[in-house]
């Protein structure tokens, strides 16, 4: 459940950055996300 977003997100970040840069805008750089830590936080908040 966690691996797919963790693997795909760096490619999405690079794509969005390149797309905005090539469109003539300032590049939008998405922050890094630790999906494992997020899932642990969600798990703890459910308990």
N, C-alpha and C positions, 0 to 999 in steps of 0.2 A: 504494500500500500504506500510505503514511503519512497521506495526506490525509484519509481517512474518519475515523479516530480523532481526528485533530487538529481536525476540524470538529465532530464529534459530542460530544467530551468537555466543552466548556463548557456545553452544554445538559444533559448528564448531571449535571454538578456543581450547576447551578442547581436541577434537579429534585430531587436528593437533599437539598439544603439546604432547599428549600421543603417537601418531604414530611416531613422530620423536625421542622421548625419547626411545621407545621400539625398534627402528631400530638401535640404537647405536649411534645416532647423538645427538648433543646438542639440547635440546627442543626448538622449534620455538614457541615463544609466540606472538601471534598477538595482536596488541594494541586494546584497547576498542574503540568502535565507537558509537557515539551518533547519531543514525539514524534520530531522530526528528530534531536535530540541522542541520544536513546535508540537510534534505528536506526543511527546512526553508531557508537555504542559497541558495539552488537551486531555490526556489520560488522567492526570492528577486533578484537573478541575472537575472531571466527571465523578470522581470518587468522593 
